[in-house]
Amino acid sequence: MPEKKLSIFERYLTVWVVLCIAGGIFLGKIAPCVAATLNDFWGLYLEIYYQAQKSYRMEKRWSCGEAMLLSIR
């Protein structure tokens, strides 16, 4: 069975991770406003996720019988 060769990305995954971490730290030191903007996007994402989960939980509270009763009224 022939061996599967790893791609360049897979072979140097640790290097890519270290470079991304270093780039994030560097960007935070050089341009803190960019880091603050990215943090704001993360907060927006969390808020959308929270609201979606809250809405989903509200829908799950209704049993099938209750939903049918509400539709009849």
QUIFEN-V262139 format. One record per backbone hydrogen bond with DSSP energy under -0.5 kcal/mol. NH is the residue of the N-H (numbers start at 0). CO is the residue of the C=O. If there is no record, write none. Layout:
<<NH:CO> <NH:CO>>
This chain:
<<4:2> <10:6> <11:7> <12:9> <15:11> <16:12> <17:13> <18:14> <19:15> <20:16> <21:17> <22:18> <23:19> <24:20> <25:21> <26:22> <27:23> <28:24> <29:25> <30:26> <33:30> <34:30> <35:31> <36:32> <37:33> <38:34> <39:35> <40:36> <41:37> <42:38> <43:39> <44:40> <45:41> <46:42> <47:43> <48:44> <49:45> <50:46> <51:47> <52:48> <53:49> <54:50> <55:51> <56:52> <57:53> <58:54> <59:55> <60:56> <60:57> <61:57> <61:58> <66:62> <67:63> <68:64> <69:65> <70:66> <71:67> <72:68>>
